[in-house]
Amino acid sequence: MFENITKRMTDIFGGMRGKSRLTEDNIREGLREVRKALLEADVSFRVVKDFVNAVTEKAVGQDVIKSVQPAQQIVKIVYDELVVVMGESDTSIPFAEDGPTVIMMAGLQGSGKTTTC
């Protein structure tokens, strides 16, 4: 999912070359595509709405670093916000002291749940 969103955003924001600032007009179209991609991935509407608002707030008016293209910078902002929404990764497994440890596998179709199990 992240790779798909990243590719879509890079394609959308590729037209921002030569811009020195990220403005709401610059990113509105791209965030519309991000919103659509997240909703297609069955993310809750409220979560998507809050996510897009947070990205817009962080991105609008931010100076573009000279060595980074605006498209790359907005992709980084979106990635950082996705990490905040989903939480930091925790790879530890709390094993049950008695009996079997139950692990629930959840994910999109075709994401490798059965293969992993």
All heavy atoms as an XYZ file, in Angstrom:
896
protein
N       0.821     -1.185      0.000
C       0.000      0.000      0.000
C       0.866      1.248      0.000
O       0.610      2.181     -0.747
C      -0.921      0.000      1.222
C      -1.783      1.256      1.294
S      -2.962      1.293      2.638
C      -1.942      1.817      3.976
N       1.906      1.284      0.854
C       2.753      2.474      0.940
C       3.472      2.733     -0.373
O       3.616      3.878     -0.790
C       3.761      2.346      2.078
C       3.123      2.318      3.430
C       3.310      1.243      4.273
C       2.322      3.359      3.850
C       2.715      1.209      5.513
C       1.722      3.335      5.092
C       1.917      2.258      5.928
N       3.924      1.664     -1.040
C       4.625      1.832     -2.301
C       3.686      2.418     -3.353
O       4.075      3.292     -4.123
C       5.188      0.491     -2.799
C       6.309     -0.064     -1.939
C       5.787     -0.851     -0.728
O       4.591     -1.193     -0.671
O       6.601     -1.099      0.171
N       2.444      1.946     -3.376
C       1.460      2.439     -4.325
C       1.185      3.924     -4.092
O       1.173      4.719     -5.028
C       0.171      1.627     -4.206
C      -0.884      2.077     -5.204
O      -0.580      2.523     -6.292
N      -2.135      1.938     -4.821
N       0.978      4.302     -2.846
C       0.713      5.704     -2.523
C       1.926      6.558     -2.865
O       1.789      7.646     -3.432
C       0.325      5.861     -1.041
C      -1.033      5.196     -0.795
C       0.273      7.330     -0.646
C      -1.415      5.098      0.659
N       3.119      6.081     -2.527
C       4.339      6.837     -2.815
C       4.481      7.067     -4.311
O       4.783      8.174     -4.757
C       5.578      6.095     -2.272
O       5.429      5.956     -0.863
C       6.851      6.868     -2.574
N       4.253      6.029     -5.111
C       4.377      6.166     -6.565
C       3.345      7.141     -7.103
O       3.656      8.013     -7.905
C       4.223      4.816     -7.259
C       4.408      4.926     -8.765
C       4.178      3.607     -9.455
C       4.285      3.690    -10.945
N       4.058      4.942    -11.583
N       2.112      7.006     -6.645
C       1.055      7.908     -7.108
C       1.365      9.348     -6.747
O       1.181     10.255     -7.549
C      -0.289      7.489     -6.524
C      -0.839      6.224     -7.174
C      -2.065      5.701     -6.499
N      -3.247      6.465     -6.834
C      -4.473      6.106     -6.472
N      -4.662      4.993     -5.778
N      -5.503      6.840     -6.793
N       1.866      9.565     -5.531
C       2.183     10.932     -5.104
C       3.362     11.499     -5.876
O       3.353     12.669     -6.243
C       2.466     10.963     -3.607
C       1.222     10.791     -2.800
S       1.543     10.976     -1.076
C       2.463     12.466     -1.053
N       4.377     10.694     -6.116
C       5.529     11.166     -6.870
C       5.102     11.577     -8.272
O       5.542     12.613     -8.783
C       6.618     10.083     -6.922
O       6.987      9.743     -5.579
C       7.848     10.577     -7.657
N       4.218     10.797     -8.886
C       3.705     11.139    -10.212
C       2.915     12.444    -10.175
O       3.078     13.308    -11.034
C       2.812     10.018    -10.751
C       3.574      8.739    -11.043
O       4.818      8.792    -11.134
O       2.917      7.687    -11.168
N       2.069     12.596     -9.170
C       1.213     13.774     -9.070
C       2.027     15.033     -8.769
O       1.850     16.071     -9.392
C       0.150     13.571     -7.974
C      -0.833     12.494     -8.412
C      -0.583     14.860     -7.666
C      -1.626     11.899     -7.290
N       2.922     14.915     -7.798
C       3.679     16.085     -7.367
C       4.895     16.358     -8.246
O       5.618     17.314     -8.022
C       4.104     15.934     -5.914
C       2.949     15.959     -4.955
C       2.709     14.885     -4.118
C       2.091     17.033     -4.908
C       1.649     14.891     -3.239
C       1.021     17.058     -4.031
C       0.792     15.986     -3.202
N       5.124     15.520     -9.263
C       6.244     15.734    -10.164
C       6.158     17.066    -10.899
O       7.174     17.625    -11.308
N       4.973     17.592    -11.064
C       4.782     18.870    -11.742
C       5.174     20.069    -10.900
O       5.074     21.208    -11.350
N       5.649     19.844     -9.695
C       6.007     20.944     -8.806
C       7.453     21.402     -8.977
O       7.917     22.243     -8.228
C       5.770     20.524     -7.349
C       4.326     20.239     -7.038
S       4.102     19.566     -5.385
C       4.598     20.954     -4.400
N       8.148     20.864     -9.953
C       9.550     21.235    -10.152
C       9.659     22.741    -10.363
O       8.860     23.342    -11.063
C      10.132     20.496    -11.345
C      10.335     19.034    -11.075
C      10.964     18.331    -12.281
N      11.211     16.940    -11.988
C      10.345     15.966    -12.185
N       9.154     16.240    -12.674
N      10.638     14.721    -11.896
N      10.663     23.338     -9.768
C      10.900     24.764     -9.929
C      10.169     25.630     -8.920
O      10.373     26.831     -8.883
N       9.301     25.054     -8.119
C       8.582     25.810     -7.093
C       9.471     25.952     -5.863
O      10.204     25.048     -5.513
C       7.281     25.104     -6.688
C       6.366     24.774     -7.827
C       5.706     25.988     -8.378
C       4.687     25.563     -9.445
N       4.176     26.648    -10.190
N       9.384     27.096     -5.201
C      10.234     27.304     -4.030
C       9.484     27.108     -2.714
O      10.108     27.057     -1.664
C      10.831     28.713     -4.063
O       9.794     29.675     -4.051
N       8.161     27.039     -2.777
C       7.364     26.816     -1.569
C       6.246     25.838     -1.868
O       5.757     25.757     -2.984
C       6.742     28.119     -1.063
C       7.726     29.094     -0.500
C       7.037     30.344      0.028
N       6.295     30.125      1.255
C       6.820     30.028      2.457
N       8.121     30.094      2.606
N       6.079     29.868      3.517
N       5.838     25.108     -0.837
C       4.673     24.241     -0.946
C       3.459     25.063     -0.537
O       3.400     25.570      0.573
C       4.825     23.027     -0.030
C       5.972     22.068     -0.353
C       6.069     21.008      0.722
C       5.791     21.450     -1.708
N       2.506     25.226     -1.433
C       1.289     25.980     -1.130
C       0.105     25.026     -1.161
O       0.202     23.907     -1.680
C       1.058     27.113     -2.147
O       0.812     26.530     -3.422
C       2.249     28.053     -2.212
N      -1.005     25.497     -0.645
C      -2.199     24.655     -0.626
C      -2.619     24.284     -2.047
O      -3.034     23.158     -2.300
C      -3.338     25.361      0.107
C      -4.474     24.445      0.450
C      -5.433     25.044      1.453
O      -5.178     26.144      1.951
O      -6.442     24.391      1.729
N      -2.476     25.217     -2.979
C      -2.810     24.917     -4.373
C      -1.882     23.857     -4.954
O      -2.310     23.013     -5.729
C      -2.734     26.189     -5.225
C      -3.847     27.172     -4.888
O      -4.890     26.730     -4.349
O      -3.675     28.373     -5.165
N      -0.591     23.896     -4.573
C       0.373     22.916     -5.075
C       0.005     21.501     -4.653
O       0.208     20.549     -5.396
C       1.788     23.179     -4.536
C       2.376     24.458     -5.027
O       2.020     25.510     -4.529
N       3.274     24.377     -5.974
N      -0.468     21.349     -3.427
C      -0.654     20.008     -2.877
C      -2.100     19.517     -2.877
O      -2.334     18.337     -2.659
C      -0.091     19.926     -1.449
C      -0.825     20.871     -0.513
C       1.385     20.186     -1.425
C      -0.427     20.720      0.930
N      -3.059     20.392     -3.149
C      -4.475     20.001     -3.086
C      -4.788     18.816     -3.994
O      -5.418     17.851     -3.574
C      -5.367     21.190     -3.433
C      -6.850     20.856     -3.287
C      -7.733     22.052     -3.540
N      -7.485     23.041     -2.514
C      -7.326     24.346     -2.751
N      -7.401     24.809     -3.974
N      -7.105     25.172     -1.769
N      -4.334     18.872     -5.238
C      -4.611     17.785     -6.185
C      -3.986     16.469     -5.717
O      -4.606     15.420     -5.777
C      -4.070     18.145     -7.573
C      -4.273     17.058     -8.607
C      -5.729     16.843     -8.967
O      -6.522     17.786     -8.847
O      -6.073     15.706     -9.354
N      -2.746     16.527     -5.256
C      -2.070     15.321     -4.794
C      -2.737     14.704     -3.593
O      -2.885     13.482     -3.506
N      -3.162     15.542     -2.657
C      -3.824     15.013     -1.459
C      -5.186     14.423     -1.794
O      -5.645     13.507     -1.120
C      -3.934     16.096     -0.392
C      -2.603     16.485      0.245
C      -2.809     17.580      1.286
C      -1.925     15.284      0.880
N      -5.809     14.916     -2.854
C      -7.074     14.314     -3.299
C      -6.816     12.867     -3.730
O      -7.594     11.964     -3.410
C      -7.651     15.118     -4.454
C      -9.017     14.633     -4.898
C      -9.639     15.522     -5.972
N      -9.679     16.909     -5.547
C      -9.214     17.929     -6.276
N      -8.689     17.714     -7.470
N      -9.294     19.164     -5.825
N      -5.696     12.652     -4.446
C      -5.340     11.296     -4.870
C      -4.951     10.424     -3.677
O      -5.274      9.243     -3.638
C      -4.208     11.338     -5.888
C      -4.610     11.909     -7.225
C      -5.677     11.084     -7.914
O      -5.572      9.843     -7.894
O      -6.617     11.673     -8.477
N      -4.255     11.001     -2.710
C      -3.889     10.254     -1.502
C      -5.150      9.855     -0.754
O      -5.291      8.716     -0.305
C      -2.959     11.088     -0.589
C      -2.759     10.414      0.751
C      -1.623     11.320     -1.272
N      -6.082     10.794     -0.630
C      -7.357     10.511      0.043
C      -8.057      9.348     -0.653
O      -8.520      8.411     -0.008
C      -8.251     11.761      0.019
C      -9.589     11.561      0.699
C     -10.501     12.790      0.607
N      -9.896     13.965      1.201
C      -9.551     15.063      0.524
N      -9.749     15.141     -0.778
N      -9.020     16.087      1.142
N      -8.092      9.394     -1.989
C      -8.752      8.340     -2.750
C      -8.046      6.996     -2.550
O      -8.702      5.976     -2.349
C      -8.785      8.714     -4.235
C      -9.607      7.773     -5.073
C      -9.956      8.332     -6.437
C      -8.768      8.517     -7.313
N      -9.130      8.788     -8.725
N      -6.721      6.996     -2.569
C      -5.967      5.753     -2.394
C      -6.207      5.152     -1.015
O      -6.365      3.939     -0.872
C      -4.474      6.003     -2.609
N      -6.232      5.985      0.020
C      -6.470      5.488      1.380
C      -7.885      4.951      1.531
O      -8.098      3.903      2.155
C      -6.197      6.584      2.414
C      -4.738      7.005      2.567
C      -4.625      8.227      3.465
C      -3.906      5.861      3.113
N      -8.863      5.643      0.958
C     -10.241      5.163      1.043
C     -10.412      3.855      0.269
O     -11.145      2.964      0.708
C     -11.214      6.234      0.527
C     -11.354      7.464      1.419
C     -12.178      8.544      0.719
C     -11.951      7.117      2.774
N      -9.715      3.722     -0.864
C      -9.761      2.466     -1.615
C      -9.124      1.326     -0.834
O      -9.454      0.164     -1.042
C      -9.049      2.631     -2.963
C      -9.829      3.455     -3.961
C      -9.036      3.765     -5.223
O      -7.864      3.341     -5.333
O      -9.605      4.446     -6.097
N      -8.210      1.666      0.090
C      -7.569      0.653      0.930
C      -8.375      0.399      2.205
O      -7.871     -0.180      3.152
C      -6.150      1.097      1.271
N      -9.631      0.846      2.229
C     -10.562      0.625      3.338
C     -10.138      1.304      4.642
O     -10.451      0.829      5.726
C     -10.788     -0.868      3.589
C     -11.515     -1.524      2.429
O     -12.328     -0.835      1.786
O     -11.270     -2.708      2.180
N      -9.442      2.425      4.545
C      -9.112      3.202      5.734
C     -10.341      4.025      6.098
O     -11.042      4.536      5.219
C      -7.893      4.126      5.470
C      -7.578      4.994      6.676
C      -6.680      3.302      5.072
N     -10.614      4.154      7.379
C     -11.777      4.883      7.869
C     -11.791      6.313      7.331
O     -10.766      6.989      7.278
C     -11.743      4.915      9.399
O     -12.624      5.891      9.913
N     -12.992      6.790      6.958
C     -13.123      8.146      6.427
C     -12.593      9.183      7.402
O     -11.887     10.115      7.017
C     -14.588      8.441      6.084
C     -14.813      9.854      5.643
C     -14.430     10.269      4.379
C     -15.381     10.780      6.503
C     -14.617     11.581      3.966
C     -15.568     12.097      6.104
C     -15.196     12.494      4.833
N     -12.924      9.045      8.676
C     -12.481     10.016      9.682
C     -10.957     10.019      9.805
O     -10.344     11.073      9.920
C     -13.114      9.727     11.037
C     -12.606     10.657     12.101
C     -13.577     11.258     13.066
N     -14.967     11.242     12.817
C     -15.646     12.307     12.335
N     -15.017     13.394     12.014
N     -16.935     12.242     12.170
N     -10.337      8.845      9.764
C      -8.877      8.746      9.831
C      -8.262      9.430      8.615
O      -7.296     10.187      8.736
C      -8.421      7.272      9.935
C      -6.924      7.154      9.790
C      -8.884      6.674     11.254
N      -8.829      9.191      7.432
C      -8.322      9.807      6.204
C      -8.453     11.326      6.281
O      -7.523     12.064      5.939
C      -9.050      9.252      4.961
C      -8.674     10.028      3.709
C      -8.756      7.780      4.789
N      -9.602     11.794      6.746
C      -9.838     13.240      6.856
C      -8.826     13.880      7.800
O      -8.211     14.900      7.464
C     -11.261     13.497      7.349
C     -11.622     14.943      7.455
C     -13.049     15.127      7.930
C     -13.354     16.588      8.151
N     -14.677     16.786      8.711
N      -8.640     13.300      8.974
C      -7.667     13.830      9.940
C      -6.250     13.776      9.386
O      -5.463     14.707      9.566
C      -7.740     13.062     11.262
C      -9.052     13.284     12.000
O      -9.773     14.251     11.668
O      -9.360     12.479     12.901
N      -5.930     12.687      8.684
C      -4.604     12.515      8.096
C      -4.327     13.604      7.058
O      -3.278     14.252      7.078
C      -4.497     11.129      7.462
C      -3.252     10.921      6.671
C      -2.049     10.670      7.305
C      -3.273     10.999      5.293
C      -0.886     10.493      6.575
C      -2.123     10.813      4.554
C      -0.930     10.559      5.203
N      -5.270     13.812      6.138
C      -5.087     14.817      5.085
C      -4.971     16.214      5.692
O      -4.141     17.019      5.262
C      -6.231     14.731      4.047
C      -6.217     15.917      3.097
C      -6.137     13.431      3.270
N      -5.773     16.507      6.712
C      -5.673     17.814      7.374
C      -4.308     18.004      8.028
O      -3.720     19.086      7.950
C      -6.787     17.978      8.413
C      -8.146     18.148      7.769
O      -8.256     18.527      6.616
N      -9.189     17.857      8.526
N      -3.787     16.961      8.668
C      -2.476     17.054      9.319
C      -1.363     17.260      8.289
O      -0.463     18.070      8.500
C      -2.200     15.799     10.147
N      -1.438     16.547      7.170
C      -0.425     16.703      6.116
C      -0.497     18.113      5.534
O       0.532     18.763      5.333
C      -0.602     15.643      5.012
C       0.277     15.951      3.811
C      -0.287     14.267      5.559
N      -1.701     18.595      5.269
C      -1.863     19.938      4.718
C      -1.278     20.979      5.657
O      -0.549     21.879      5.234
C      -3.352     20.237      4.465
O      -3.883     19.250      3.579
C      -3.535     21.618      3.853
N      -1.570     20.844      6.945
C      -1.069     21.791      7.939
C       0.460     21.812      7.975
O       1.073     22.868      8.067
C      -1.614     21.419      9.318
C      -1.214     22.357     10.425
C      -1.800     21.925     11.751
O      -3.011     21.652     11.791
O      -1.038     21.845     12.726
N       1.077     20.639      7.869
C       2.540     20.565      7.922
C       3.188     21.026      6.623
O       4.292     21.562      6.636
C       2.989     19.138      8.235
C       2.703     18.740      9.657
C       3.163     17.340      9.934
C       2.829     16.965     11.377
N       3.213     15.603     11.695
N       2.526     20.807      5.488
C       3.150     21.056      4.190
C       2.962     22.481      3.681
O       3.861     23.029      3.048
C       2.609     20.074      3.162
N       1.809     23.087      3.937
C       1.520     24.397      3.360
C       2.484     25.441      3.906
O       2.683     25.564      5.106
C       0.053     24.803      3.638
C      -0.198     26.251      3.247
C      -0.890     23.891      2.882
N       3.094     26.162      2.993
C       3.988     27.249      3.354
C       5.383     26.820      3.747
O       6.235     27.662      4.013
N       5.651     25.535      3.748
C       6.967     25.064      4.152
C       7.962     25.347      3.025
O       7.676     25.112      1.853
C       6.922     23.566      4.451
C       8.202     23.027      5.034
C       8.038     21.581      5.477
O       7.488     20.765      4.759
N       8.515     21.279      6.649
N       9.119     25.892      3.378
C      10.153     26.140      2.384
C      10.681     24.816      1.864
O      10.858     23.871      2.623
C      11.319     26.933      2.988
C      10.930     28.367      3.275
O      10.098     28.911      2.523
O      11.450     28.948      4.241
N      10.919     24.775      0.570
C      11.460     23.572     -0.051
C      12.971     23.600      0.100
O      13.626     24.578     -0.225
C      11.068     23.499     -1.546
C      11.699     22.294     -2.212
C       9.559     23.446     -1.679
N      13.529     22.513      0.606
C      14.973     22.396      0.760
C      15.587     22.395     -0.640
O      15.102     21.703     -1.531
C      15.326     21.102      1.522
C      14.650     21.123      2.896
C      16.831     20.947      1.657
C      14.702     19.783      3.609
N      16.649     23.164     -0.840
C      17.211     23.336     -2.184
C      17.656     22.037     -2.832
O      17.565     21.878     -4.039
C      18.366     24.332     -2.140
C      17.893     25.729     -1.843
C      19.024     26.721     -1.818
C      18.435     28.084     -1.469
N      19.424     29.103     -1.315
N      18.150     21.083     -2.051
C      18.649     19.840     -2.634
C      17.551     18.800     -2.844
O      17.819     17.724     -3.359
C      19.747     19.251     -1.738
O      19.200     18.911     -0.478
N      16.315     19.110     -2.463
C      15.210     18.157     -2.560
C      14.114     18.756     -3.432
O      13.788     19.935     -3.317
C      14.649     17.838     -1.151
C      13.462     16.920     -1.236
C      15.721     17.262     -0.270
N      13.547     17.932     -4.298
C      12.438     18.381     -5.121
C      11.182     18.498     -4.258
O      11.004     17.733     -3.301
C      12.179     17.399     -6.248
C      13.306     17.289     -7.241
C      13.031     16.221     -8.276
O      12.030     15.514     -8.225
N      13.935     16.094     -9.227
N      10.284     19.446     -4.580
C       9.045     19.591     -3.804
C       8.256     18.291     -3.714
O       7.681     17.975     -2.680
C       8.269     20.662     -4.559
C       9.308     21.450     -5.255
C      10.396     20.463     -5.607
N       8.236     17.508     -4.795
C       7.510     16.237     -4.782
C       8.086     15.296     -3.737
O       7.355     14.636     -3.003
C       7.561     15.582     -6.158
N       9.395     15.239     -3.643
C      10.040     14.372     -2.662
C       9.756     14.848     -1.247
O       9.578     14.041     -0.337
C      11.538     14.321     -2.906
C      11.918     13.638     -4.202
C      13.385     13.812     -4.538
O      14.004     14.793     -4.148
N      13.932     12.855     -5.254
N       9.720     16.153     -1.052
C       9.480     16.688      0.274
C       8.054     16.383      0.746
O       7.849     16.001      1.892
C       9.731     18.191      0.294
C       9.752     18.761      1.701
C      10.366     20.140      1.756
O      10.936     20.612      0.778
N      10.247     20.777      2.885
N       7.065     16.516     -0.135
C       5.691     16.233      0.273
C       5.503     14.740      0.511
O       4.783     14.344      1.421
C       4.659     16.793     -0.741
C       3.236     16.725     -0.180
C       4.715     16.076     -2.058
C       2.966     17.666      0.934
N       6.174     13.893     -0.276
C       6.112     12.445     -0.033
C       6.676     12.133      1.343
O       6.130     11.319      2.088
C       6.848     11.666     -1.146
C       7.049     10.210     -0.759
C       6.068     11.752     -2.452
N       7.760     12.792      1.736
C       8.359     12.593      3.060
C       7.394     13.026      4.161
O       7.236     12.339      5.178
C       9.669     13.387      3.152
C      10.287     13.432      4.532
C      10.963     12.124      4.894
C      11.839     12.274      6.100
N      11.266     11.753      7.320
N       6.716     14.155      3.966
C       5.740     14.633      4.961
C       4.615     13.615      5.111
O       4.209     13.281      6.225
C       5.189     16.019      4.563
C       6.302     17.074      4.670
C       3.999     16.409      5.437
C       5.944     18.409      4.055
N       4.117     13.095      3.987
C       3.037     12.102      4.044
C       3.522     10.826      4.724
O       2.823     10.260      5.569
C       2.494     11.807      2.630
C       1.567     10.604      2.631
C       1.772     13.018      2.095
N       4.713     10.371      4.391
C       5.261      9.164      5.018
C       5.367      9.349      6.531
O       4.952      8.470      7.295
C       6.638      8.842      4.430
C       7.316      7.691      5.127
C       6.992      6.386      4.796
C       8.240      7.908      6.139
C       7.593      5.317      5.450
C       8.841      6.849      6.792
C       8.518      5.560      6.445
O       9.107      4.520      7.100
N       5.916     10.485      6.965
C       6.054     10.741      8.403
C       4.697     10.747      9.101
O       4.549     10.225     10.204
C       6.775     12.074      8.648
C       8.241     12.023      8.261
O       8.787     10.911      8.103
O       8.842     13.114      8.107
N       3.694     11.314      8.448
C       2.359     11.355      9.045
C       1.727      9.967      9.075
O       1.017      9.626     10.016
C       1.476     12.345      8.297
C       0.212     12.706      9.026
C       0.436     13.334     10.400
O       1.452     14.031     10.603
O      -0.419     13.117     11.283
N       1.988      9.128      8.061
C       1.492      7.752      8.082
C       2.097      6.973      9.248
O       1.407      6.181      9.891
C       1.819      7.039      6.769
C       0.921      7.349      5.584
C       1.476      6.738      4.307
C      -0.494      6.866      5.838
N       3.370      7.206      9.534
C       4.016      6.550     10.673
C       3.336      6.981     11.969
O       3.085      6.154     12.853
C       5.531      6.846     10.709
C       6.154      6.375     12.005
C       6.221      6.186      9.523
N       2.991      8.264     12.077
C       2.313      8.756     13.287
C       0.941      8.099     13.422
O       0.563      7.640     14.505
C       2.172     10.297     13.244
C       1.248     10.799     14.337
C       3.545     10.949     13.365
N       0.186      8.043     12.313
C      -1.167      7.474     12.350
C      -1.130      5.993     12.700
O      -1.918      5.515     13.515
C      -1.885      7.689     10.996
C      -3.159      6.871     10.913
C      -2.200      9.159     10.795
N      -0.216      5.246     12.094
C      -0.169      3.807     12.304
C       0.590      3.418     13.557
O       0.458      2.301     14.043
C       0.450      3.127     11.086
C      -0.396      3.332      9.850
S       0.178      2.400      8.468
C      -0.220      0.752      9.015
N       1.401      4.314     14.088
C       2.175      4.015     15.282
C       3.525      3.416     14.933
O       3.733      2.897     13.843
N       4.424      3.527     15.864
C       5.757      2.958     15.679
C       5.649      1.436     15.618
O       4.762      0.838     16.228
C       6.675      3.362     16.836
C       6.948      4.854     16.913
C       7.785      5.361     15.765
O       8.655      4.613     15.271
O       7.560      6.499     15.342
N       6.554      0.805     14.899
C       6.501     -0.655     14.793
C       6.980     -1.297     16.095
O       7.898     -0.808     16.747
C       7.361     -1.137     13.627
O       8.714     -0.835     13.868
N       6.303     -2.348     16.461
C       6.660     -3.117     17.660
C       6.714     -4.576     17.223
O       5.692     -5.202     16.981
C       5.620     -2.918     18.758
C       5.945     -3.690     20.026
O       7.056     -4.262     20.121
O       5.093     -3.730     20.926
N       7.908     -5.116     17.124
C       8.067     -6.476     16.622
C       8.080     -7.524     17.724
O       8.235     -8.710     17.447
C       9.369     -6.587     15.803
O      10.464     -6.206     16.632
C       9.324     -5.678     14.586
N       7.918     -7.094     18.958
C       7.920     -8.063     20.054
C       6.578     -8.808     20.098
O       5.544     -8.276     19.742
C       8.168     -7.365     21.389
O       7.117     -6.479     21.690
N       6.630    -10.050     20.514
C       5.426    -10.868     20.652
C       5.301    -11.261     22.118
O       6.175    -11.944     22.658
C       5.504    -12.136     19.776
C       5.626    -11.754     18.301
C       4.283    -13.028     20.009
C       5.839    -12.935     17.382
N       4.206    -10.833     22.767
C       4.001    -11.233     24.167
C       3.474    -12.670     24.225
O       2.295    -12.914     24.006
C       2.966    -10.229     24.682
C       2.232     -9.785     23.458
C       3.195     -9.894     22.309
N       4.353    -13.621     24.481
C       3.967    -15.028     24.520
C       3.170    -15.339     25.780
O       3.477    -14.833     26.866
C       5.211    -15.919     24.454
C       5.856    -15.924     23.096
C       6.938    -15.106     22.831
C       5.354    -16.735     22.087
C       7.526    -15.102     21.575
C       5.934    -16.728     20.827
C       7.016    -15.915     20.569
N       2.133    -16.183     25.640
C       1.314    -16.611     26.760
C       2.135    -17.537     27.660
O       2.903    -18.378     27.172
C       0.070    -17.342     26.254
N       1.989    -17.368     28.970
C       2.728    -18.223     29.908
C       2.178    -19.650     29.899
O       2.931    -20.608     29.995
C       2.670    -17.628     31.307
C       3.455    -16.338     31.430
C       3.438    -15.781     32.841
O       3.214    -16.557     33.798
O       3.642    -14.574     32.984
N       0.866    -19.775     29.806
C       0.218    -21.088     29.765
C      -0.592    -21.201     28.478
O      -1.316    -20.290     28.109
C      -0.732    -21.267     30.960
C       0.014    -21.263     32.280
O       1.163    -21.734     32.297
O      -0.539    -20.773     33.277
N      -0.478    -22.324     27.793
C      -1.256    -22.555     26.583
C      -0.644    -21.882     25.366
O       0.432    -21.306     25.426
N      -1.378    -21.967     24.268
C      -0.844    -21.409     23.016
C      -0.921    -19.881     22.990
O      -1.766    -19.270     23.633
C      -1.755    -22.007     21.946
C      -3.055    -22.244     22.647
C      -2.666    -22.612     24.074
N      -0.029    -19.293     22.240
C      -0.069    -17.850     21.995
C      -0.851    -17.632     20.705
O      -0.528    -18.217     19.671
C       1.354    -17.287     21.844
O       2.056    -17.490     23.070
C       1.337    -15.814     21.506
N      -1.883    -16.811     20.750
C      -2.735    -16.548     19.595
C      -2.257    -15.256     18.929
O      -2.084    -14.236     19.594
C      -4.219    -16.418     20.000
C      -5.085    -16.085     18.799
C      -4.690    -17.693     20.688
N      -2.029    -15.340     17.637
C      -1.597    -14.178     16.870
C      -2.594    -13.954     15.747
O      -2.872    -14.859     14.960
C      -0.183    -14.392     16.278
C       0.819    -14.638     17.398
C       0.225    -13.201     15.423
C       2.195    -15.021     16.919
N      -3.155    -12.759     15.663
C      -4.099    -12.432     14.603
C      -3.329    -11.812     13.439
O      -2.542    -10.896     13.624
C      -5.151    -11.432     15.082
C      -6.149    -11.078     14.005
S      -7.487    -10.002     14.554
C      -6.658     -8.427     14.613
N      -3.573    -12.321     12.249
C      -2.966    -11.773     11.037
C      -4.031    -10.959     10.322
O      -5.119    -11.464     10.032
C      -2.468    -12.894     10.125
C      -1.380    -13.759     10.734
S       0.147    -12.872     11.025
C       0.747    -12.711      9.359
N      -3.747     -9.706     10.044
C      -4.692     -8.829      9.353
C      -3.953     -8.088      8.252
O      -2.786     -7.745      8.399
C      -5.299     -7.832     10.334
N      -4.630     -7.870      7.147
C      -4.020     -7.138      6.046
C      -4.909     -7.172      4.824
O      -5.930     -7.846      4.795
N      -4.495     -6.450      3.813
C      -5.252     -6.383      2.571
C      -5.132     -7.687      1.806
O      -4.198     -8.468      2.026
C      -4.720     -5.240      1.701
C      -4.820     -3.845      2.328
C      -4.120     -2.835      1.435
C      -6.263     -3.457      2.537
N      -6.058     -7.924      0.873
C      -5.988     -9.115      0.034
C      -4.682     -9.088     -0.760
O      -4.303     -8.055     -1.311
C      -7.163     -9.145     -0.921
C      -8.489     -9.406     -0.243
C      -9.626     -9.394     -1.217
O      -9.663     -8.591     -2.130
N     -10.590    -10.298     -1.006
N      -4.008    -10.239     -0.756
C      -2.778    -10.343     -1.525
C      -1.554     -9.761     -0.861
O      -0.526     -9.589     -1.497
N      -1.649     -9.448      0.423
C      -0.507     -8.833      1.097
C       0.441     -9.843      1.727
O       1.445     -9.448      2.304
C      -0.988     -7.815      2.143
O      -1.741     -8.463      3.150
N       0.107    -11.155      1.666
C       1.027    -12.183      2.136
C       0.730    -12.786      3.493
O       1.585    -13.398      4.098
N      -0.496    -12.679      3.967
C      -0.868    -13.223      5.284
C      -0.744    -14.750      5.299
O      -0.080    -15.298      6.186
C      -2.289    -12.824      5.657
C      -2.531    -11.349      5.808
C      -3.973    -11.042      6.097
C      -4.917    -11.467      5.011
N      -4.821    -10.770      3.741
N      -1.325    -15.406      4.325
C      -1.299    -16.866      4.275
C       0.120    -17.369      4.085
O       0.558    -18.316      4.770
C      -2.198    -17.381      3.143
O      -3.525    -16.900      3.372
C      -2.217    -18.905      3.101
N       0.852    -16.756      3.224
C       2.249    -17.163      2.991
C       3.064    -17.002      4.254
O       3.868    -17.877      4.602
C       2.860    -16.315      1.858
O       2.074    -16.478      0.685
C       4.293    -16.731      1.575
N       2.863    -15.938      4.983
C       3.605    -15.710      6.237
C       3.245    -16.758      7.273
O       4.120    -17.286      7.957
C       3.309    -14.300      6.787
O       3.705    -13.334      5.823
C       4.040    -14.056      8.085
N       1.946    -17.088      7.381
C       1.530    -18.099      8.355
C       2.101    -19.445      7.995
O       2.522    -20.199      8.820
C       0.020    -18.187      8.422
S      -0.755    -16.739      9.161
